Amino acid sequence: MQIAGSVALVTGANRGLGREFAKALVERGAAKVYAAARKPESVDLEGVVPIQLDITDPASIAAAAEQANDVNFLVNNAGTGGTADLLTGDLDEIRLHMDTHFYGTLAVTRAFAPGLKGGALLNVLSVVSWTIGQDLHAYSAAKTAQWALTNSLRVRLAEQNTLVSGLHVGYMDTDMIAAFDVPKHRPADIANIALDGVAAGQYEILADDISRTVRGALSGPLENLYPTLV
């Protein structure tokens, strides 16, 4: 995928990793970058086109797809935070995780897919697509569903020569992980690693050591991923 000259749309582009994606795309010479957010006035980057988009709202998605009908590179970055427990947590919060990461990603992709012929789709996944993150049980389940969705979309969109890449990364220095006392990556670094992967035509982009380690462990015993089972 040629980043320079592309027309890109990034969901959740008003902060965190999404903001860094939009910034990096401008710096890499994208012809146009739509920076999508539920409140477009919160987008503070120069050189982008702010656009309203709530990925859980079908009407909002349809309006964005009509306005940004020249997109050939879609970055599904918008997501949710929270530590809802699957057994005791609020079901509405758990549904929001799934509505955002699975159904929201699918709905946005369906709306923009016709314009992605010969282009690319990047889904922001996580290392917890493959294992359970610390106190992130509902989030992990939703990210696993999004990983399966990404694999399905990859096969389906290959028919129209659309590259579908999935980004897996551990902890980043964002609002969602602010309360976790762990080493964290700079979102700007992860955005550039991901865009390098898309430019190289990679289906799976493993942005850090923890993602590479967990990916390699998937073929081993479950106890290797979940030591508490021993």
C-alpha positions as CSV (number, residue, x, y, z in Angstrom):
1,M,0.0,0.0,0.0
2,Q,1.4,3.4,-1.0
3,I,0.8,5.8,1.9
4,A,1.9,8.9,0.1
5,G,-1.0,10.1,-2.1
6,S,-3.6,7.9,-0.4
7,V,-6.8,9.2,1.1
8,A,-7.1,7.9,4.6
9,L,-9.7,7.9,7.3
10,V,-8.8,7.3,11.0
11,T,-11.6,6.6,13.5
12,G,-11.1,7.8,17.0
13,A,-8.6,10.4,15.8
14,N,-9.0,13.0,18.4
15,R,-6.6,11.5,20.9
16,G,-4.2,8.7,21.8
17,L,-3.1,6.3,19.0
18,G,-5.7,7.6,16.6
19,R,-4.4,11.1,16.8
20,E,-0.8,9.8,16.1
21,F,-2.1,7.8,13.1
22,A,-3.6,10.9,11.6
23,K,-0.5,13.0,12.3
24,A,1.8,10.4,10.8
25,L,-0.3,10.0,7.7
26,V,-0.1,13.7,7.1
27,E,3.7,13.6,7.6
28,R,4.0,10.7,5.2
29,G,2.3,12.6,2.4
30,A,-1.2,11.3,2.3
31,A,-3.3,13.4,-0.1
32,K,-6.1,13.7,2.4
33,V,-6.6,12.5,6.0
34,Y,-10.1,12.4,7.5
35,A,-9.8,12.6,11.3
36,A,-13.0,11.1,12.6
37,A,-14.4,11.6,16.1
38,R,-17.7,11.7,17.8
39,K,-17.0,15.3,18.5
40,P,-15.0,16.6,15.5
41,E,-14.4,19.9,17.2
42,S,-12.0,18.0,19.5
43,V,-9.6,17.3,16.7
44,D,-6.7,19.7,17.0
45,L,-4.4,18.6,14.2
46,E,-3.4,20.8,11.3
47,G,-3.6,19.3,7.8
48,V,-6.5,17.0,8.5
49,V,-10.2,17.1,7.7
50,P,-12.2,16.6,10.9
51,I,-15.3,14.5,10.4
52,Q,-18.1,13.4,12.7
53,L,-18.3,9.7,13.3
54,D,-19.8,7.5,16.0
55,I,-19.0,4.0,15.0
56,T,-21.9,2.6,17.0
57,D,-24.5,4.8,15.2
58,P,-25.6,3.6,11.7
59,A,-26.8,7.1,10.7
60,S,-23.4,8.6,11.7
61,I,-21.5,6.0,9.7
62,A,-23.7,6.5,6.6
63,A,-23.2,10.2,6.7
64,A,-19.4,9.9,7.1
65,A,-19.2,7.4,4.2
66,E,-21.1,9.8,2.0
67,Q,-18.9,12.8,3.0
68,A,-15.6,10.9,2.7
69,N,-16.4,8.9,-0.4
70,D,-12.9,9.1,-1.7
71,V,-11.2,7.0,1.1
72,N,-8.9,4.2,0.0
73,F,-7.2,3.6,3.3
74,L,-9.3,3.0,6.4
75,V,-7.9,2.8,9.9
76,N,-10.3,1.2,12.4
77,N,-8.9,2.6,15.6
78,A,-11.8,3.7,17.7
79,G,-12.3,1.7,20.8
80,T,-13.5,1.5,24.4
81,G,-11.8,1.3,27.8
82,G,-13.0,-0.1,31.1
83,T,-12.5,-3.2,33.3
84,A,-15.9,-4.8,33.3
85,D,-15.8,-8.3,34.7
86,L,-17.7,-10.9,32.6
87,L,-19.4,-12.5,35.6
88,T,-20.2,-9.4,37.8
89,G,-19.8,-6.4,35.5
90,D,-22.5,-4.2,34.0
91,L,-23.9,-6.0,30.9
92,D,-24.4,-2.6,29.2
93,E,-20.7,-1.9,29.5
94,I,-19.8,-5.4,28.2
95,R,-22.2,-4.9,25.2
96,L,-20.5,-1.6,24.5
97,H,-17.2,-3.3,24.1
98,M,-18.7,-5.7,21.6
99,D,-20.7,-3.0,19.8
100,T,-17.6,-0.9,19.4
101,H,-14.8,-3.4,18.6
102,F,-16.8,-6.0,16.6
103,Y,-20.0,-4.5,15.3
104,G,-18.7,-1.0,15.0
105,T,-15.6,-2.1,13.1
106,L,-17.7,-4.3,10.8
107,A,-20.3,-1.5,10.2
108,V,-17.6,1.1,9.3
109,T,-15.8,-1.4,7.1
110,R,-19.0,-2.3,5.2
111,A,-19.7,1.4,4.6
112,F,-16.2,2.1,3.2
113,A,-15.3,-1.2,1.6
114,P,-16.4,-0.3,-2.0
115,G,-13.8,2.5,-2.1
116,L,-11.0,0.3,-0.7
117,K,-10.4,-1.6,-3.9
118,G,-6.6,-1.7,-4.4
119,G,-6.2,0.0,-1.1
120,A,-5.9,-1.0,2.5
121,L,-7.8,-1.6,5.8
122,L,-5.9,-1.5,9.2
123,N,-7.7,-2.8,12.3
124,V,-6.1,-1.9,15.6
125,L,-6.2,-5.0,17.6
126,S,-4.2,-5.9,20.8
127,V,-2.1,-8.6,22.4
128,V,-5.2,-9.3,24.4
129,S,-6.8,-10.5,21.2
130,W,-4.9,-13.7,22.1
131,T,-4.8,-13.7,25.9
132,I,-6.5,-12.1,28.8
133,G,-5.2,-8.7,29.8
134,Q,-4.9,-7.5,33.4
135,D,-8.5,-6.8,34.6
136,L,-9.6,-6.5,30.9
137,H,-11.8,-9.5,30.6
138,A,-14.7,-8.0,28.6
139,Y,-12.3,-5.9,26.5
140,S,-10.2,-9.0,25.8
141,A,-13.3,-10.9,24.6
142,A,-14.3,-8.1,22.3
143,K,-10.8,-7.8,20.9
144,T,-10.7,-11.6,20.2
145,A,-13.9,-11.2,18.3
146,Q,-12.4,-8.3,16.4
147,W,-9.3,-10.4,15.5
148,A,-11.6,-13.1,14.1
149,L,-13.5,-10.4,12.2
150,T,-10.2,-9.2,10.8
151,N,-9.3,-12.6,9.5
152,S,-12.7,-13.0,7.9
153,L,-12.5,-9.6,6.3
154,R,-9.0,-10.3,5.0
155,V,-10.2,-13.3,3.0
156,R,-13.4,-11.6,1.8
157,L,-11.7,-8.3,0.7
158,A,-8.9,-10.1,-1.0
159,E,-11.4,-10.5,-3.8
160,Q,-11.1,-6.8,-4.5
161,N,-7.4,-6.6,-3.9
162,T,-7.7,-4.8,-0.5
163,L,-4.9,-5.4,2.0
164,V,-6.3,-6.1,5.5
165,S,-3.8,-5.7,8.2
166,G,-4.2,-6.3,12.0
167,L,-2.1,-4.4,14.5
168,H,-1.2,-6.2,17.7
169,V,0.4,-4.3,20.5
170,G,0.7,-4.5,24.3
171,Y,0.6,-1.4,26.6
172,M,0.6,2.1,25.2
173,D,0.8,5.4,27.1
174,T,-2.9,6.3,26.6
175,D,-5.8,7.3,28.8
176,M,-7.1,3.7,28.8
177,I,-3.9,2.3,30.4
178,A,-3.1,5.3,32.6
179,A,-3.9,3.4,35.8
180,F,-1.7,0.4,34.9
181,D,1.8,0.5,36.4
182,V,3.6,-1.2,33.5
183,P,6.1,-0.2,30.8
184,K,4.3,1.6,28.0
185,H,5.0,2.4,24.4
186,R,4.7,5.8,22.9
187,P,1.6,5.9,20.6
188,A,3.6,7.8,18.0
189,D,6.1,5.0,17.7
190,I,3.3,2.4,17.4
191,A,1.5,4.4,14.7
192,N,4.7,4.5,12.6
193,I,5.4,0.8,13.1
194,A,1.9,0.1,11.9
195,L,2.1,2.3,8.9
196,D,5.4,0.8,8.0
197,G,3.7,-2.6,8.1
198,V,0.9,-1.5,5.9
199,A,3.3,0.0,3.4
200,A,5.2,-3.4,3.4
201,G,2.0,-5.3,2.7
202,Q,2.0,-7.1,6.1
203,Y,-1.2,-9.0,7.1
204,E,-0.2,-9.1,10.8
205,I,1.8,-6.4,12.4
206,L,3.4,-7.4,15.8
207,A,4.5,-4.1,17.3
208,D,6.3,-5.2,20.4
209,D,8.0,-8.1,22.1
210,I,5.0,-9.1,24.2
211,S,2.9,-9.4,21.0
212,R,5.5,-11.6,19.4
213,T,5.9,-13.7,22.5
214,V,2.1,-14.3,22.9
215,R,1.6,-15.0,19.2
216,G,4.3,-17.6,19.3
217,A,2.7,-19.2,22.4
218,L,-0.6,-19.8,20.7
219,S,0.5,-23.2,19.4
220,G,1.5,-24.4,22.9
221,P,-0.4,-25.6,25.9
222,L,-3.0,-23.2,27.4
223,E,-1.1,-23.3,30.7
224,N,1.7,-21.3,29.0
225,L,-0.7,-18.4,28.4
226,Y,-2.7,-18.8,31.6
227,P,-0.4,-19.9,34.5
228,T,-3.2,-19.7,37.0
229,L,-4.7,-22.9,35.3
230,V,-1.8,-25.0,36.6
